[in-house]
Amino acid sequence: MSFWRVLLSIFCPPLAVIDKGCGSIIIVFLLWLCGWVPGVIAALVILNNPKS
């Protein structure tokens, strides 16, 4: 996970997970609409997942 990807996940979480698949983008976008913090946390968790 690069420094730029972390910054992007803080400012716009759906753009940070754009290469992880459509499901990840939708989940992060919906959580981001519910609140900024859940979207950022979900994006960071998805980006830290070593299996993807």
C-alpha distance matrix in Angstrom:
0.0 3.8 6.8 8.4 6.5 7.2 10.6 11.3 10.8 13.2 15.7 15.7 13.8 15.4 14.2 10.5 11.2 13.8 12.8 12.7 16.5 19.3 19.5 16.2 17.0 20.4 19.5 17.1 19.7 22.5 20.9 20.2 23.9 24.9 23.2 20.4 19.1 19.0 17.1 14.3 14.3 14.3 11.4 9.2 10.9 10.4 6.6 6.9 9.7 9.8 12.9 11.8
3.8 0.0 3.8 5.4 5.2 6.5 8.8 10.0 10.7 12.7 14.7 15.2 14.2 16.0 14.1 10.7 12.5 14.6 13.9 14.7 18.4 21.1 21.8 18.4 18.5 22.0 21.5 18.7 20.8 23.9 22.4 21.0 24.6 26.0 24.0 20.8 19.9 20.5 18.3 15.3 16.0 16.4 13.2 11.3 13.8 13.4 9.6 10.4 13.4 13.5 16.4 15.0
6.8 3.8 0.0 3.8 5.5 5.2 6.4 8.7 9.9 10.9 12.7 14.1 13.8 16.2 14.4 11.3 14.0 16.1 16.3 17.2 20.7 22.9 23.5 20.0 19.7 23.0 22.4 19.1 21.0 24.0 22.3 20.4 24.0 25.3 22.9 19.4 18.6 19.8 17.8 14.5 15.7 16.8 13.7 11.7 14.8 15.1 11.6 12.4 15.8 16.5 19.6 18.2
8.4 5.4 3.8 0.0 3.8 5.4 5.1 6.1 8.5 9.9 10.7 11.6 12.0 14.0 11.5 9.1 12.2 13.8 14.3 15.9 19.1 21.0 22.1 18.7 17.8 21.2 21.1 17.8 19.1 22.4 21.1 18.9 22.2 24.1 21.9 18.4 18.3 19.5 16.9 14.0 16.0 16.7 13.2 12.3 15.6 15.2 11.9 13.8 16.9 17.8 20.4 18.4
6.5 5.2 5.5 3.8 0.0 3.8 5.4 5.0 6.1 8.7 10.0 10.0 9.3 11.1 9.1 5.9 8.7 10.7 11.3 12.4 15.6 17.6 18.5 15.0 14.4 17.8 17.6 14.5 16.1 19.4 18.2 16.4 19.8 21.6 19.7 16.5 16.4 16.9 14.2 11.5 13.2 13.4 9.8 9.1 12.3 11.5 8.4 10.8 13.6 14.9 17.2 15.0
7.2 6.5 5.2 5.4 3.8 0.0 3.8 5.4 5.0 6.3 8.9 9.9 9.0 11.9 10.8 7.7 10.3 13.1 14.1 14.4 17.6 19.3 19.5 15.8 15.5 18.5 17.6 14.2 16.1 19.0 17.1 15.3 18.9 20.1 17.8 14.5 13.7 14.7 12.6 9.3 10.8 11.9 8.8 7.3 10.8 11.3 8.5 10.0 13.5 15.3 18.0 16.3
10.6 8.8 6.4 5.1 5.4 3.8 0.0 3.8 5.4 5.1 6.4 8.4 9.1 12.1 10.7 8.6 12.0 14.2 15.8 16.7 19.6 20.8 21.3 17.8 16.6 19.5 18.9 15.3 16.4 19.4 17.7 15.2 18.4 20.0 17.4 13.8 13.8 15.5 13.2 10.1 12.5 13.9 10.9 10.2 14.0 14.4 11.9 13.8 17.1 19.0 21.6 19.6
11.3 10.0 8.7 6.1 5.0 5.4 3.8 0.0 3.8 5.4 5.2 5.6 6.4 8.8 7.0 5.5 9.2 10.9 13.0 14.2 16.6 17.6 18.5 15.1 13.5 16.4 16.4 12.9 13.5 16.9 15.8 13.2 16.3 18.4 16.3 12.9 13.7 14.8 11.8 9.5 12.4 12.9 9.5 10.1 13.7 13.2 11.2 13.9 16.7 18.8 20.8 18.3
10.8 10.7 9.9 8.5 6.1 5.0 5.4 3.8 0.0 3.8 5.6 5.4 4.0 7.3 7.2 5.0 7.8 10.5 12.7 12.9 15.3 16.1 16.3 12.7 11.6 14.3 13.6 9.9 11.3 14.3 12.7 10.6 14.1 15.6 13.6 10.5 10.6 11.3 8.4 5.9 8.7 9.2 6.0 6.8 10.3 10.2 8.9 11.5 14.2 16.8 18.7 16.5
13.2 12.7 10.9 9.9 8.7 6.3 5.1 5.4 3.8 0.0 3.8 5.9 6.1 9.8 10.1 8.6 11.5 14.0 16.4 16.6 18.8 19.3 19.2 15.8 14.5 16.6 15.6 11.8 12.8 15.3 13.2 10.6 13.8 15.1 12.3 8.7 8.8 10.7 8.6 5.7 8.8 10.6 8.4 8.6 12.2 13.1 12.0 13.9 16.9 19.6 21.8 19.9
15.7 14.7 12.7 10.7 10.0 8.9 6.4 5.2 5.6 3.8 0.0 3.8 6.4 9.4 9.1 9.0 12.3 13.9 16.8 17.6 19.4 19.4 19.8 16.7 14.7 16.6 16.4 12.6 12.4 15.2 13.9 10.6 13.1 15.1 12.6 9.0 10.6 12.6 10.0 8.2 11.8 13.0 10.8 11.8 15.3 15.6 14.5 17.0 19.8 22.4 24.4 22.0
15.7 15.2 14.1 11.6 10.0 9.9 8.4 5.6 5.4 5.9 3.8 0.0 3.8 5.8 5.8 6.8 9.6 10.7 14.0 14.8 16.1 15.9 16.5 13.7 11.2 13.1 13.4 9.8 9.2 12.4 11.8 8.6 11.1 13.7 12.0 9.1 11.1 12.0 8.7 8.0 11.7 11.7 9.3 11.4 14.5 14.0 13.4 16.5 18.6 21.4 22.8 20.1
13.8 14.2 13.8 12.0 9.3 9.0 9.1 6.4 4.0 6.1 6.4 3.8 0.0 3.8 5.5 5.2 6.8 9.0 12.0 12.0 13.5 13.5 13.5 10.4 8.5 10.7 10.4 6.6 7.3 10.5 9.5 7.2 10.6 12.6 11.3 8.7 9.8 9.7 6.1 5.7 8.8 8.2 5.6 8.3 11.0 10.3 10.3 13.3 15.2 18.2 19.4 16.8
15.4 16.0 16.2 14.0 11.1 11.9 12.1 8.8 7.3 9.8 9.4 5.8 3.8 0.0 3.8 5.4 5.6 6.3 9.9 10.1 10.7 10.1 10.8 8.2 5.4 7.8 8.7 5.7 5.5 9.2 9.6 7.9 10.4 13.1 12.8 11.2 12.7 11.8 8.0 8.9 11.5 9.6 7.3 10.7 12.6 10.8 11.3 14.8 15.8 18.6 19.1 16.1
14.2 14.1 14.4 11.5 9.1 10.8 10.7 7.0 7.2 10.1 9.1 5.8 5.5 3.8 0.0 3.8 5.5 5.2 8.6 10.1 11.3 11.4 13.0 10.5 7.8 10.8 12.1 9.4 9.2 12.9 13.4 11.3 13.7 16.6 15.9 13.7 15.3 14.9 11.1 11.0 13.8 12.4 9.2 11.9 14.3 12.3 11.5 15.2 16.6 18.8 19.6 16.3
10.5 10.7 11.3 9.1 5.9 7.7 8.6 5.5 5.0 8.6 9.0 6.8 5.2 5.4 3.8 0.0 3.8 5.7 7.9 8.8 11.2 12.3 13.4 10.1 8.7 12.2 12.5 9.5 10.7 14.2 13.8 12.1 15.3 17.5 16.4 13.8 14.5 14.1 10.7 9.6 11.8 10.6 6.9 8.8 11.4 9.5 8.1 11.7 13.4 15.6 16.8 13.8
11.2 12.5 14.0 12.2 8.7 10.3 12.0 9.2 7.8 11.5 12.3 9.6 6.8 5.6 5.5 3.8 0.0 3.8 5.5 5.3 7.6 9.1 9.9 6.7 6.1 9.8 10.1 8.0 9.8 13.0 13.0 12.3 15.3 17.3 17.0 15.1 15.4 14.1 10.8 10.6 11.9 9.6 6.4 8.9 10.2 7.4 7.0 10.8 11.4 13.7 14.1 11.0
13.8 14.6 16.1 13.8 10.7 13.1 14.2 10.9 10.5 14.0 13.9 10.7 9.0 6.3 5.2 5.7 3.8 0.0 3.8 5.6 6.5 7.6 9.8 7.8 6.1 9.7 11.4 9.9 10.6 14.0 14.9 14.0 16.4 19.0 19.0 17.3 18.3 17.0 13.4 13.7 15.4 13.0 10.0 12.7 13.9 10.8 10.4 14.2 14.5 16.2 16.2 12.6
12.8 13.9 16.3 14.3 11.3 14.1 15.8 13.0 12.7 16.4 16.8 14.0 12.0 9.9 8.6 7.9 5.5 3.8 0.0 3.8 5.7 8.4 10.6 9.0 8.7 12.2 13.6 12.6 13.9 17.0 17.7 17.3 19.9 22.2 22.2 20.5 21.0 19.5 16.2 16.1 17.2 14.7 11.7 13.6 14.4 10.9 10.1 13.5 13.2 14.2 13.8 10.1
12.7 14.7 17.2 15.9 12.4 14.4 16.7 14.2 12.9 16.6 17.6 14.8 12.0 10.1 10.1 8.8 5.3 5.6 3.8 0.0 3.8 7.2 8.2 6.3 7.5 10.8 11.3 11.0 13.0 15.6 16.0 16.4 19.1 20.8 21.1 19.7 19.7 17.7 14.9 15.0 15.4 12.4 10.1 12.0 11.8 8.1 8.3 11.4 10.4 11.8 10.9 7.3
16.5 18.4 20.7 19.1 15.6 17.6 19.6 16.6 15.3 18.8 19.4 16.1 13.5 10.7 11.3 11.2 7.6 6.5 5.7 3.8 0.0 3.8 5.6 5.6 6.5 8.9 10.4 11.1 12.4 14.6 15.9 16.6 18.6 20.5 21.4 20.6 21.1 18.7 15.8 16.8 17.3 13.9 12.3 14.8 14.3 10.6 11.7 14.8 13.3 14.8 13.3 9.7
19.3 21.1 22.9 21.0 17.6 19.3 20.8 17.6 16.1 19.3 19.4 15.9 13.5 10.1 11.4 12.3 9.1 7.6 8.4 7.2 3.8 0.0 3.8 5.5 5.2 6.3 8.7 10.0 10.5 12.3 14.3 15.1 16.5 18.6 20.0 19.7 20.6 18.1 15.2 17.0 17.7 14.2 13.1 16.3 15.9 12.5 14.2 17.3 16.0 18.0 16.5 13.1
19.5 21.8 23.5 22.1 18.5 19.5 21.3 18.5 16.3 19.2 19.8 16.5 13.5 10.8 13.0 13.4 9.9 9.8 10.6 8.2 5.6 3.8 0.0 3.8 5.4 5.2 6.2 8.6 9.8 10.7 12.3 14.0 15.4 16.8 18.5 18.6 19.0 16.0 13.7 15.8 15.9 12.2 12.0 15.1 14.1 11.0 13.6 16.2 14.6 17.0 15.4 12.6
16.2 18.4 20.0 18.7 15.0 15.8 17.8 15.1 12.7 15.8 16.7 13.7 10.4 8.2 10.5 10.1 6.7 7.8 9.0 6.3 5.6 5.5 3.8 0.0 3.8 5.5 5.2 6.0 8.4 10.0 10.6 11.9 14.1 15.5 16.4 16.0 16.1 13.4 10.9 12.5 12.6 8.9 8.3 11.4 10.6 7.6 10.1 12.9 11.8 14.6 13.7 10.9
17.0 18.5 19.7 17.8 14.4 15.5 16.6 13.5 11.6 14.5 14.7 11.2 8.5 5.4 7.8 8.7 6.1 6.1 8.7 7.5 6.5 5.2 5.4 3.8 0.0 3.8 5.6 5.3 5.9 8.5 10.0 10.2 12.1 14.3 15.2 14.6 15.6 13.4 10.2 12.0 13.2 10.1 8.8 12.4 12.7 10.0 11.6 15.0 14.7 17.4 16.8 13.7
20.4 22.0 23.0 21.2 17.8 18.5 19.5 16.4 14.3 16.6 16.6 13.1 10.7 7.8 10.8 12.2 9.8 9.7 12.2 10.8 8.9 6.3 5.2 5.5 3.8 0.0 3.8 5.5 5.0 6.1 8.5 9.6 10.5 12.4 14.2 14.6 15.8 13.2 10.6 13.3 14.3 11.1 11.0 14.7 14.5 12.3 14.6 17.6 17.0 20.0 19.1 16.3
19.5 21.5 22.4 21.1 17.6 17.6 18.9 16.4 13.6 15.6 16.4 13.4 10.4 8.7 12.1 12.5 10.1 11.4 13.6 11.3 10.4 8.7 6.2 5.2 5.6 3.8 0.0 3.8 5.5 5.3 6.2 8.5 10.0 10.8 12.5 13.0 13.5 10.3 8.4 11.3 11.5 8.1 9.1 12.6 11.9 10.3 13.2 15.7 15.0 18.4 17.7 15.5
17.1 18.7 19.1 17.8 14.5 14.2 15.3 12.9 9.9 11.8 12.6 9.8 6.6 5.7 9.4 9.5 8.0 9.9 12.6 11.0 11.1 10.0 8.6 6.0 5.3 5.5 3.8 0.0 3.8 5.5 5.1 5.9 8.6 9.8 10.4 10.1 10.7 8.1 5.3 7.9 8.9 6.0 6.2 9.9 10.2 9.0 11.3 14.0 14.3 17.7 17.8 15.5
19.7 20.8 21.0 19.1 16.1 16.1 16.4 13.5 11.3 12.8 12.4 9.2 7.3 5.5 9.2 10.7 9.8 10.6 13.9 13.0 12.4 10.5 9.8 8.4 5.9 5.0 5.5 3.8 0.0 3.8 5.5 4.9 6.2 8.7 9.8 9.9 11.7 9.8 6.8 9.8 11.7 9.5 9.3 13.0 13.9 12.6 14.5 17.5 17.9 21.2 21.2 18.6
22.5 23.9 24.0 22.4 19.4 19.0 19.4 16.9 14.3 15.3 15.2 12.4 10.5 9.2 12.9 14.2 13.0 14.0 17.0 15.6 14.6 12.3 10.7 10.0 8.5 6.1 5.3 5.5 3.8 0.0 3.8 5.3 5.1 6.4 8.8 10.2 11.8 9.3 7.6 11.3 12.5 10.3 11.4 14.9 15.1 14.3 16.8 19.3 19.4 22.9 22.7 20.4
20.9 22.4 22.3 21.1 18.2 17.1 17.7 15.8 12.7 13.2 13.9 11.8 9.5 9.6 13.4 13.8 13.0 14.9 17.7 16.0 15.9 14.3 12.3 10.6 10.0 8.5 6.2 5.1 5.5 3.8 0.0 3.8 5.4 5.0 6.3 7.7 8.4 5.6 4.7 8.5 9.2 7.6 9.5 12.5 12.7 12.8 15.3 17.3 17.8 21.5 21.8 19.9
20.2 21.0 20.4 18.9 16.4 15.3 15.2 13.2 10.6 10.6 10.6 8.6 7.2 7.9 11.3 12.1 12.3 14.0 17.3 16.4 16.6 15.1 14.0 11.9 10.2 9.6 8.5 5.9 4.9 5.3 3.8 0.0 3.8 5.4 5.1 5.1 7.3 6.2 3.9 7.2 9.4 8.7 9.3 12.3 13.6 13.7 15.3 17.8 18.9 22.5 23.1 21.0
23.9 24.6 24.0 22.2 19.8 18.9 18.4 16.3 14.1 13.8 13.1 11.1 10.6 10.4 13.7 15.3 15.3 16.4 19.9 19.1 18.6 16.5 15.4 14.1 12.1 10.5 10.0 8.6 6.2 5.1 5.4 3.8 0.0 3.8 5.4 7.1 9.9 8.9 7.6 10.9 12.9 12.2 13.0 16.1 17.2 17.1 19.0 21.5 22.4 25.9 26.3 24.1
24.9 26.0 25.3 24.1 21.6 20.1 20.0 18.4 15.6 15.1 15.1 13.7 12.6 13.1 16.6 17.5 17.3 19.0 22.2 20.8 20.5 18.6 16.8 15.5 14.3 12.4 10.8 9.8 8.7 6.4 5.0 5.4 3.8 0.0 3.8 7.1 8.8 7.4 7.9 11.2 12.3 11.9 13.8 16.4 17.0 17.6 19.8 21.7 22.5 26.3 26.7 24.9
23.2 24.0 22.9 21.9 19.7 17.8 17.4 16.3 13.6 12.3 12.6 12.0 11.3 12.8 15.9 16.4 17.0 19.0 22.2 21.1 21.4 20.0 18.5 16.4 15.2 14.2 12.5 10.4 9.8 8.8 6.3 5.1 5.4 3.8 0.0 3.7 5.6 5.8 6.6 9.0 10.5 11.2 12.7 14.8 16.0 17.1 18.8 20.5 21.9 25.6 26.6 24.9
20.4 20.8 19.4 18.4 16.5 14.5 13.8 12.9 10.5 8.7 9.0 9.1 8.7 11.2 13.7 13.8 15.1 17.3 20.5 19.7 20.6 19.7 18.6 16.0 14.6 14.6 13.0 10.1 9.9 10.2 7.7 5.1 7.1 7.1 3.7 0.0 3.8 5.8 5.4 6.3 8.8 10.2 10.8 12.5 14.4 15.6 16.6 18.4 20.4 23.9 25.3 23.5
19.1 19.9 18.6 18.3 16.4 13.7 13.8 13.7 10.6 8.8 10.6 11.1 9.8 12.7 15.3 14.5 15.4 18.3 21.0 19.7 21.1 20.6 19.0 16.1 15.6 15.8 13.5 10.7 11.7 11.8 8.4 7.3 9.9 8.8 5.6 3.8 0.0 3.8 5.4 5.2 6.1 8.6 9.9 10.6 12.2 14.3 15.3 16.4 18.5 22.1 23.7 22.4
19.0 20.5 19.8 19.5 16.9 14.7 15.5 14.8 11.3 10.7 12.6 12.0 9.7 11.8 14.9 14.1 14.1 17.0 19.5 17.7 18.7 18.1 16.0 13.4 13.4 13.2 10.3 8.1 9.8 9.3 5.6 6.2 8.9 7.4 5.8 5.8 3.8 0.0 3.8 5.5 5.1 6.1 8.5 9.9 10.5 12.2 14.1 15.3 16.6 20.3 21.5 20.2
17.1 18.3 17.8 16.9 14.2 12.6 13.2 11.8 8.4 8.6 10.0 8.7 6.1 8.0 11.1 10.7 10.8 13.4 16.2 14.9 15.8 15.2 13.7 10.9 10.2 10.6 8.4 5.3 6.8 7.6 4.7 3.9 7.6 7.9 6.6 5.4 5.4 3.8 0.0 3.8 5.5 5.2 6.1 8.6 9.9 10.6 12.2 14.2 15.6 19.2 20.2 18.4
14.3 15.3 14.5 14.0 11.5 9.3 10.1 9.5 5.9 5.7 8.2 8.0 5.7 8.9 11.0 9.6 10.6 13.7 16.1 15.0 16.8 17.0 15.8 12.5 12.0 13.3 11.3 7.9 9.8 11.3 8.5 7.2 10.9 11.2 9.0 6.3 5.2 5.5 3.8 0.0 3.8 5.5 5.1 6.2 8.6 9.9 10.5 12.2 14.4 17.8 19.5 17.9
14.3 16.0 15.7 16.0 13.2 10.8 12.5 12.4 8.7 8.8 11.8 11.7 8.8 11.5 13.8 11.8 11.9 15.4 17.2 15.4 17.3 17.7 15.9 12.6 13.2 14.3 11.5 8.9 11.7 12.5 9.2 9.4 12.9 12.3 10.5 8.8 6.1 5.1 5.5 3.8 0.0 3.8 5.5 5.2 6.1 8.6 9.9 10.5 12.4 16.0 17.7 16.8
14.3 16.4 16.8 16.7 13.4 11.9 13.9 12.9 9.2 10.6 13.0 11.7 8.2 9.6 12.4 10.6 9.6 13.0 14.7 12.4 13.9 14.2 12.2 8.9 10.1 11.1 8.1 6.0 9.5 10.3 7.6 8.7 12.2 11.9 11.2 10.2 8.6 6.1 5.2 5.5 3.8 0.0 3.8 5.5 5.1 6.1 8.5 9.9 10.7 14.5 15.5 14.2
11.4 13.2 13.7 13.2 9.8 8.8 10.9 9.5 6.0 8.4 10.8 9.3 5.6 7.3 9.2 6.9 6.4 10.0 11.7 10.1 12.3 13.1 12.0 8.3 8.8 11.0 9.1 6.2 9.3 11.4 9.5 9.3 13.0 13.8 12.7 10.8 9.9 8.5 6.1 5.1 5.5 3.8 0.0 3.8 5.5 5.2 6.1 8.5 10.1 13.4 14.7 12.9
9.2 11.3 11.7 12.3 9.1 7.3 10.2 10.1 6.8 8.6 11.8 11.4 8.3 10.7 11.9 8.8 8.9 12.7 13.6 12.0 14.8 16.3 15.1 11.4 12.4 14.7 12.6 9.9 13.0 14.9 12.5 12.3 16.1 16.4 14.8 12.5 10.6 9.9 8.6 6.2 5.2 5.5 3.8 0.0 3.8 5.5 5.0 6.0 8.6 11.8 14.0 12.8
10.9 13.8 14.8 15.6 12.3 10.8 14.0 13.7 10.3 12.2 15.3 14.5 11.0 12.6 14.3 11.4 10.2 13.9 14.4 11.8 14.3 15.9 14.1 10.6 12.7 14.5 11.9 10.2 13.9 15.1 12.7 13.6 17.2 17.0 16.0 14.4 12.2 10.5 9.9 8.6 6.1 5.1 5.5 3.8 0.0 3.8 5.5 5.1 6.3 10.0 11.7 11.2
10.4 13.4 15.1 15.2 11.5 11.3 14.4 13.2 10.2 13.1 15.6 14.0 10.3 10.8 12.3 9.5 7.4 10.8 10.9 8.1 10.6 12.5 11.0 7.6 10.0 12.3 10.3 9.0 12.6 14.3 12.8 13.7 17.1 17.6 17.1 15.6 14.3 12.2 10.6 9.9 8.6 6.1 5.2 5.5 3.8 0.0 3.8 5.5 5.3 8.8 9.7 8.2
6.6 9.6 11.6 11.9 8.4 8.5 11.9 11.2 8.9 12.0 14.5 13.4 10.3 11.3 11.5 8.1 7.0 10.4 10.1 8.3 11.7 14.2 13.6 10.1 11.6 14.6 13.2 11.3 14.5 16.8 15.3 15.3 19.0 19.8 18.8 16.6 15.3 14.1 12.2 10.5 9.9 8.5 6.1 5.0 5.5 3.8 0.0 3.8 5.5 8.0 9.9 8.3
6.9 10.4 12.4 13.8 10.8 10.0 13.8 13.9 11.5 13.9 17.0 16.5 13.3 14.8 15.2 11.7 10.8 14.2 13.5 11.4 14.8 17.3 16.2 12.9 15.0 17.6 15.7 14.0 17.5 19.3 17.3 17.8 21.5 21.7 20.5 18.4 16.4 15.3 14.2 12.2 10.5 9.9 8.5 6.0 5.1 5.5 3.8 0.0 3.8 6.1 9.0 8.9
9.7 13.4 15.8 16.9 13.6 13.5 17.1 16.7 14.2 16.9 19.8 18.6 15.2 15.8 16.6 13.4 11.4 14.5 13.2 10.4 13.3 16.0 14.6 11.8 14.7 17.0 15.0 14.3 17.9 19.4 17.8 18.9 22.4 22.5 21.9 20.4 18.5 16.6 15.6 14.4 12.4 10.7 10.1 8.6 6.3 5.3 5.5 3.8 0.0 3.8 5.6 6.1
9.8 13.5 16.5 17.8 14.9 15.3 19.0 18.8 16.8 19.6 22.4 21.4 18.2 18.6 18.8 15.6 13.7 16.2 14.2 11.8 14.8 18.0 17.0 14.6 17.4 20.0 18.4 17.7 21.2 22.9 21.5 22.5 25.9 26.3 25.6 23.9 22.1 20.3 19.2 17.8 16.0 14.5 13.4 11.8 10.0 8.8 8.0 6.1 3.8 0.0 3.8 5.7
12.9 16.4 19.6 20.4 17.2 18.0 21.6 20.8 18.7 21.8 24.4 22.8 19.4 19.1 19.6 16.8 14.1 16.2 13.8 10.9 13.3 16.5 15.4 13.7 16.8 19.1 17.7 17.8 21.2 22.7 21.8 23.1 26.3 26.7 26.6 25.3 23.7 21.5 20.2 19.5 17.7 15.5 14.7 14.0 11.7 9.7 9.9 9.0 5.6 3.8 0.0 3.8
11.8 15.0 18.2 18.4 15.0 16.3 19.6 18.3 16.5 19.9 22.0 20.1 16.8 16.1 16.3 13.8 11.0 12.6 10.1 7.3 9.7 13.1 12.6 10.9 13.7 16.3 15.5 15.5 18.6 20.4 19.9 21.0 24.1 24.9 24.9 23.5 22.4 20.2 18.4 17.9 16.8 14.2 12.9 12.8 11.2 8.2 8.3 8.9 6.1 5.7 3.8 0.0
